[in-house]
């Protein structure tokens, strides 16, 4: 259990402060985002991608009221394809090098 928490903590640290291309339906780019320790999303600003958190092995976008608006499964420490909880369409995060 503590090993799992240790690994998850390091995965989160690797995830923070990196630039990600956020794309929507049909892989249309919507902006470049980065995720801060305080839960804020920096970069492209839209109410639906205002905050982020990790819950139940899912990476979640939250709106400015804290309501989940998008979810991504975390697989092998990576967040890639997700679902908009507003439109039910696919959404994507790709780490920029």
Residue pairs with C-beta under 8 A, 6 or more apart in sequence:
7 77
8 54
11 74
11 77
12 54
14 77
15 35
15 79
16 34
16 35
16 36
16 37
17 34
17 35
17 36
18 34
18 35
18 95
18 96
19 32
19 33
19 34
19 43
19 95
19 96
20 32
20 33
20 34
20 35
20 93
20 94
20 95
20 96
21 29
21 31
21 32
21 92
21 93
21 94
21 96
22 29
22 30
22 31
22 32
22 33
22 43
22 44
22 49
22 91
22 92
22 93
23 29
23 30
23 91
23 92
23 93
23 94
24 30
24 84
24 89
24 90
24 91
24 92
25 87
25 89
25 90
25 91
27 92
30 44
30 46
31 43
31 44
32 43
32 44
32 96
33 41
33 42
33 43
33 44
33 49
33 93
34 41
34 42
34 43
35 41
35 42
35 52
36 42
39 51
39 52
39 53
40 50
40 51
40 52
41 49
41 50
41 51
41 52
41 61
47 63
47 64
48 61
48 63
48 69
48 70
48 84
48 86
49 61
49 69
49 70
50 61
50 62
50 63
50 64
51 61
51 62
51 63
51 64
51 66
52 59
52 60
52 61
52 62
53 59
53 60
53 62
54 60
54 74
57 73
57 74
58 71
58 72
58 73
58 74
59 71
59 72
59 73
59 74
59 79
59 82
59 93
60 68
60 70
60 71
60 72
61 68
61 69
61 70
61 71
62 68
62 69
63 69
68 85
69 84
69 85
69 86
70 82
70 83
70 84
70 85
70 86
70 91
71 82
71 83
71 85
72 79
72 80
72 81
72 82
72 83
72 91
72 93
73 79
73 81
73 82
79 93
80 92
80 93
80 94
81 90
81 91
81 92
82 90
82 91
82 92
82 93
83 89
83 90
83 91
84 90
84 91
